[in-house]
């Protein structure tokens, strides 16, 4: 450039001859020419251009014409930009631009160029700006590289979230169009035979024409031959390129002036194409074509992967849906390199919907076993690795220690072995419970129950000695009764391969008390082997000691065959899956929400009798029982809305006209239109449930009759003693009256009354034990009740016993019968006194508020909630575990003969349970005993000033009318006489109907006093309820000699009703009548 500058005719410019240039210009030019960096100097107001060799390369085709030209005319396409540069520079300012985009015509066509530009002024001899120097660093390639990278990153990020091939193609085309700055782009698949391209969705300008669908190449020029050869068709101007000139109108219709069609060949065949179009002529650069090619390859890969995934998902969808309908957990694990080298860890790459629930874990999908289970993960790796290495399947039961779940596990390798994958099918055994059978009764009762069920049932002693098998077992094995008895007899019918595991599990259960669960094959009488699932549970006494075992064997041979078929299904063989569909004993179906069955397996015909044609051509609602149709539709609707599988039962009409009970597990397909149903015939299950219920009811009735037998002996003994006292006293009274000897008669009267009162007390105790006495519950402050009884308790226990009362501050109220609670507390204190005899000791009465959570409530056999506790603790001899176990049994006592009936604690237990509470004993032999009553909190609380203990003093009436209904003439006569003397007007009736007739008359009745058990077809409660229809405010006092619980409202009285138990003191009757009338 130095030579060109010296040779240039500068006299023709505003700079003048070079020899006359000022020193400042000469110096700046010398520096510029020597620089390797592209530099240009713009001198004077016109900006005459002087530049170096590096800038001449940048100028391209504009060199050397630019030398000596004015910058505004030299680069007319950016004249405004350079005009601003001259103004700022000559004013002494500087400018700097980074990646400045300009459109230059360096090679005879518009070209986008990116540059880093720096401008600063050049001073003349006077120090004033005379020119501007600029350094020009072209960054076009860097910009293209960055744009290419950003576009590809954007493409990758976008494709990660897309699974539909059409959406992937559209996204790729849109991102490419933005990166290139073009108006349209699209990707499609080629049909070489028809010379067409199929485009699902293209990128078109807003309001522009879309090329979606099938497009013929011939409509847009003669490009197809080049494309078939794999050549890129890049057209800078469609009006000039011979391949597009004949289709110029079609191109203009699309508003395309320049285009690129980039073909993609696979194995020599044209399979796909990416095209771009611009609305103005444009030269396509090599970086742009490279970017288009990169996009084409990546979009092709992504769309084909999406299509393959969609096809795979569609082919596996119904089987996956069917698989998700099963209750067992399923996962596919893939072995990976871990902390101990190759195959020392595995990842759960696929799990079904119940896998995590069955394992007791929150999540499985995508997680490694060592991450989830820590050290225990190594054990599971060691368990499954031999399956991967040898191909031998695995089946066992094992505890997942991290969650405490016992799992029944089956595992097999997925082929080929190079996949390093194992399929695992597992089921949670932990929560499987068998109904607990009360086997504390006689052997005959147990056998009657066991014979009623179709399962194989057996019983064992605590040491594992099997002593009984039901007839179903002997019928199955073909042996005579007793042949299987003993510790080893059962081994003769178990398959030799299964015996070691079954025996080991039995030994472990005998040692630990765990539920015994195993599976083994048992030999049938004809020599065939069938699989049985075996479960035995320990029978425990009240102290938790095992007193025996009860077990049942269930035939699971068909289920195991089904599981084996499912394993074949999961292995991926379509033929074997179809065979499973055909052979399954369960009814399998594919149906839609519109009501039609689309496919059914042969089990439908086997279970219901309908042919496949009949089932597929009629709505399934036609064979659902009308009573079940609404619930079935609701379940299917819920499944459709939530996408979650549902389970339900209904009755299905068989071809023979019989309604068959079916249990269904139904799971939706992803399309939202279809679902898969698995149905099981529940006929035998329902029959077994009915047989079990009948057997349980028979067992309960037997227990009740035995309890009645126990009570009868005690009742007869105590009442004979009491009746002897009453009858003997009356006989002596009669003899003395006949002899005229009146002195000392009070002694016999007192004896008779005392025996009568003890008989009444015994009756109340018996009723409390049976939980059938009529209670009069009310909100009660237990602290206040204890305070009212404290003197009585101290006198009752005597001076050798120190009584301490510890009442909780802020004690909650409880709703109980106060008099019954007083009796219970006094009974507990007397028991404590007797336990400390003869030396005495300390008796502590303590109250507290108790919040019982789920665990604490379960320990006390109560519902969770708020309770108050009343505890009585003595320092006496304590109880042995055997005594504690029988403490609440009727007539059980440890006291010497004649000092106790054995009904005290049973009465307390019955009263507390009927009041919604519970009684618990805490005792240690030689240290003492604590008995605690837990009573539910009453939120209403006790009214201020309420007095719990004292009985009102009887006062007379003022002519009020009392109706007395009692079928016992003597009782009626006595009550009428007492109330008449007290100032009441008394009306008598001997039975319910006559009493009701009086009550329906217009006569004034202030109070009804009625026995509960009455002749004539109406009991006392029925009379009272009928009377209250016309006399809603009628007050009623029931007098009863036994607890007619149902008659008075299941032990609870309606408002305005009270009860007085026979025998009673006549003064108490008068006082009760006065209180009710005046109240």
LINHUHU-V838355 format. One record per backbone hydrogen bond with DSSP energy under -1.0 kcal/mol. CO is the residue of the C=O (numbers start at 0). NH is the residue of the N-H. If there is no record, write none. Layout:
# LINHUHU-V838355
CO_NH ; CO_NH
This chain:
# LINHUHU-V838355
0_4 ; 1_5 ; 2_6 ; 3_7 ; 7_9 ; 8_11 ; 9_12 ; 9_15 ; 12_15 ; 16_19 ; 17_20 ; 21_25 ; 22_26 ; 23_27 ; 24_28 ; 25_29 ; 26_30 ; 27_31 ; 28_32 ; 29_33 ; 37_135 ; 38_51 ; 39_133 ; 40_49 ; 41_131 ; 42_47 ; 43_46 ; 46_70 ; 47_42 ; 48_67 ; 49_40 ; 51_55 ; 52_56 ; 53_57 ; 54_58 ; 58_61 ; 59_62 ; 61_65 ; 63_66 ; 65_68 ; 68_48 ; 69_73 ; 70_74 ; 74_77 ; 75_78 ; 77_81 ; 78_82 ; 79_83 ; 80_84 ; 81_85 ; 82_86 ; 83_87 ; 84_88 ; 85_89 ; 87_92 ; 88_91 ; 94_118 ; 96_116 ; 99_114 ; 101_112 ; 103_110 ; 105_60 ; 110_103 ; 112_101 ; 113_138 ; 114_99 ; 115_136 ; 116_96 ; 117_134 ; 118_94 ; 119_132 ; 121_129 ; 121_130 ; 123_126 ; 127_123 ; 129_43 ; 130_121 ; 131_41 ; 132_119 ; 133_39 ; 134_117 ; 136_115 ; 138_142 ; 139_143 ; 140_144 ; 141_145 ; 142_146 ; 143_147 ; 144_148 ; 145_149 ; 146_150 ; 147_151 ; 148_152 ; 149_153 ; 150_154 ; 151_155 ; 152_156 ; 153_157 ; 154_158 ; 155_159 ; 157_160 ; 158_161 ; 163_167 ; 164_168 ; 165_169 ; 166_170 ; 167_171 ; 168_172 ; 169_173 ; 170_174 ; 171_175 ; 172_176 ; 173_177 ; 174_178 ; 175_179 ; 176_180 ; 176_181 ; 183_276 ; 184_202 ; 185_274 ; 187_272 ; 188_197 ; 190_194 ; 190_195 ; 194_216 ; 195_190 ; 196_214 ; 197_188 ; 198_212 ; 202_184 ; 204_207 ; 212_198 ; 214_196 ; 215_218 ; 216_219 ; 222_226 ; 223_227 ; 224_228 ; 225_230 ; 226_229 ; 232_260 ; 234_258 ; 235_281 ; 236_239 ; 236_240 ; 240_243 ; 240_244 ; 242_221 ; 243_246 ; 244_247 ; 246_250 ; 247_251 ; 248_252 ; 249_253 ; 250_255 ; 251_254 ; 256_237 ; 257_277 ; 258_234 ; 259_275 ; 260_232 ; 261_273 ; 263_270 ; 263_271 ; 265_268 ; 268_265 ; 270_189 ; 271_263 ; 272_187 ; 273_261 ; 274_185 ; 275_259 ; 276_183 ; 277_256 ; 277_257 ; 284_288 ; 285_289 ; 286_290 ; 287_291 ; 288_292 ; 289_293 ; 290_294 ; 291_295 ; 292_296 ; 293_297 ; 294_298 ; 295_299 ; 296_300 ; 297_301 ; 298_302 ; 299_303 ; 300_304 ; 301_305 ; 302_306 ; 303_307 ; 304_308 ; 305_309 ; 306_310 ; 307_311 ; 308_312 ; 309_313 ; 310_314 ; 311_315 ; 312_316 ; 315_319 ; 316_320 ; 317_321 ; 318_322 ; 319_323 ; 322_325 ; 328_425 ; 329_351 ; 330_423 ; 331_348 ; 331_349 ; 332_421 ; 333_346 ; 335_344 ; 337_340 ; 340_337 ; 340_343 ; 344_335 ; 345_368 ; 346_333 ; 346_348 ; 347_365 ; 349_331 ; 351_354 ; 353_357 ; 354_358 ; 355_359 ; 355_360 ; 363_366 ; 366_347 ; 367_371 ; 368_372 ; 369_373 ; 372_375 ; 373_376 ; 374_377 ; 375_379 ; 376_380 ; 377_381 ; 378_382 ; 379_383 ; 380_384 ; 383_387 ; 384_388 ; 385_389 ; 386_390 ; 393_410 ; 395_408 ; 397_406 ; 398_400 ; 399_402 ; 399_403 ; 399_404 ; 404_399 ; 405_428 ; 406_397 ; 407_426 ; 408_395 ; 409_424 ; 410_393 ; 411_422 ; 415_418 ; 416_419 ; 419_334 ; 420_413 ; 421_332 ; 422_411 ; 423_330 ; 424_409 ; 425_328 ; 426_407 ; 436_438 ; 441_445 ; 442_446 ; 443_447 ; 444_448 ; 445_449 ; 446_450 ; 448_451 ; 449_452 ; 455_552 ; 456_469 ; 457_550 ; 458_466 ; 458_467 ; 459_548 ; 460_463 ; 464_460 ; 465_485 ; 467_458 ; 469_472 ; 469_473 ; 470_474 ; 471_475 ; 472_476 ; 473_477 ; 475_524 ; 479_482 ; 481_484 ; 485_465 ; 487_490 ; 488_491 ; 489_492 ; 492_522 ; 494_497 ; 494_498 ; 497_501 ; 498_502 ; 499_503 ; 500_504 ; 501_505 ; 502_506 ; 503_507 ; 504_508 ; 505_509 ; 506_510 ; 507_511 ; 508_512 ; 515_535 ; 517_533 ; 519_531 ; 520_494 ; 521_529 ; 523_526 ; 527_523 ; 529_521 ; 530_555 ; 531_519 ; 532_553 ; 533_517 ; 534_551 ; 535_515 ; 536_549 ; 538_546 ; 540_543 ; 544_540 ; 547_538 ; 548_459 ; 549_536 ; 550_457 ; 551_534 ; 552_455 ; 553_532 ; 555_559 ; 556_560 ; 557_561 ; 558_562 ; 559_563 ; 560_564 ; 561_565 ; 562_566 ; 563_567 ; 564_568 ; 565_569 ; 566_570 ; 568_571 ; 572_576 ; 573_577 ; 574_578 ; 575_579 ; 576_580 ; 577_581 ; 578_582 ; 579_583 ; 586_678 ; 587_600 ; 588_676 ; 589_597 ; 589_598 ; 590_674 ; 591_594 ; 594_619 ; 595_591 ; 598_589 ; 600_603 ; 601_605 ; 602_606 ; 603_607 ; 604_608 ; 607_654 ; 610_614 ; 611_615 ; 612_616 ; 618_621 ; 619_622 ; 622_652 ; 624_627 ; 624_628 ; 627_631 ; 628_632 ; 629_633 ; 630_634 ; 631_635 ; 632_636 ; 633_637 ; 634_638 ; 635_639 ; 636_640 ; 637_641 ; 638_642 ; 645_665 ; 647_663 ; 649_661 ; 650_624 ; 651_659 ; 653_656 ; 657_653 ; 659_651 ; 660_681 ; 661_649 ; 662_679 ; 663_647 ; 664_677 ; 665_645 ; 666_675 ; 668_671 ; 672_592 ; 673_668 ; 674_590 ; 675_666 ; 676_588 ; 677_664 ; 678_586 ; 679_662 ; 681_685 ; 682_686 ; 683_687 ; 684_688 ; 685_689 ; 686_690 ; 687_691 ; 688_692 ; 689_693 ; 690_694 ; 691_695 ; 692_696 ; 693_697 ; 694_698 ; 695_699 ; 696_700 ; 697_701 ; 698_702 ; 699_703 ; 700_704 ; 701_705 ; 702_706 ; 703_707 ; 704_708 ; 705_709 ; 706_710 ; 707_711 ; 708_712 ; 709_713 ; 710_714 ; 711_715 ; 712_716 ; 713_717 ; 714_718 ; 715_719 ; 716_720 ; 717_721 ; 718_722 ; 719_723 ; 720_724 ; 721_725 ; 722_726 ; 723_727 ; 724_728 ; 725_729 ; 726_730 ; 727_731 ; 728_732 ; 729_733 ; 730_734 ; 731_735 ; 732_736 ; 733_737 ; 734_738 ; 735_740 ; 741_744 ; 744_748 ; 745_749 ; 746_750 ; 747_751 ; 748_752 ; 749_753 ; 750_754 ; 751_755 ; 752_756 ; 753_757 ; 754_758 ; 755_759 ; 756_760 ; 757_761 ; 758_762 ; 759_763 ; 760_764 ; 761_765 ; 762_766 ; 763_767 ; 764_768 ; 765_769 ; 766_771 ; 777_815 ; 779_813 ; 780_784 ; 781_785 ; 782_786 ; 783_787 ; 785_789 ; 788_792 ; 789_793 ; 790_794 ; 791_795 ; 792_796 ; 793_797 ; 797_800 ; 799_840 ; 801_842 ; 803_844 ; 805_846 ; 807_810 ; 812_937 ; 813_779 ; 815_777 ; 816_820 ; 817_821 ; 818_822 ; 819_823 ; 820_824 ; 821_825 ; 822_826 ; 823_827 ; 824_828 ; 825_829 ; 826_830 ; 827_831 ; 828_832 ; 829_833 ; 830_834 ; 831_835 ; 834_876 ; 835_839 ; 840_801 ; 842_803 ; 843_872 ; 844_805 ; 845_870 ; 847_868 ; 849_866 ; 851_864 ; 852_856 ; 853_857 ; 854_858 ; 855_859 ; 856_861 ; 857_860 ; 864_851 ; 865_936 ; 866_849 ; 867_934 ; 868_847 ; 869_932 ; 870_845 ; 871_930 ; 872_843 ; 876_925 ; 879_883 ; 880_884 ; 885_888 ; 888_891 ; 895_898 ; 902_906 ; 903_907 ; 904_908 ; 905_909 ; 906_910 ; 907_911 ; 908_912 ; 909_913 ; 910_914 ; 911_916 ; 912_915 ; 917_933 ; 919_931 ; 921_929 ; 923_926 ; 923_927 ; 927_923 ; 928_873 ; 929_921 ; 930_871 ; 931_919 ; 932_869 ; 933_917 ; 934_867 ; 942_945 ; 959_984 ; 960_1005 ; 960_1006 ; 961_986 ; 962_1008 ; 963_988 ; 964_1010 ; 967_971 ; 968_972 ; 969_973 ; 970_974 ; 971_975 ; 972_976 ; 973_977 ; 974_978 ; 975_979 ; 976_980 ; 977_981 ; 978_983 ; 979_982 ; 981_956 ; 982_958 ; 984_961 ; 986_963 ; 988_965 ; 990_994 ; 991_995 ; 992_996 ; 993_997 ; 994_998 ; 995_999 ; 997_1000 ; 1006_962 ; 1007_1036 ; 1008_964 ; 1009_1038 ; 1011_1019 ; 1014_991 ; 1018_1022 ; 1019_1023 ; 1020_1024 ; 1021_1025 ; 1022_1026 ; 1023_1027 ; 1026_1030 ; 1030_1033 ; 1034_1007 ; 1035_1057 ; 1036_1009 ; 1037_1059 ; 1039_1061 ; 1041_1043 ; 1042_1044 ; 1043_1047 ; 1044_1049 ; 1044_1050 ; 1048_1051 ; 1050_774 ; 1053_1056 ; 1055_1035 ; 1057_1037 ; 1059_1039 ; 1064_1068 ; 1065_1069 ; 1066_1070 ; 1067_1071 ; 1068_1072 ; 1069_1073 ; 1070_1074 ; 1071_1075 ; 1072_1076 ; 1073_1077 ; 1074_1078
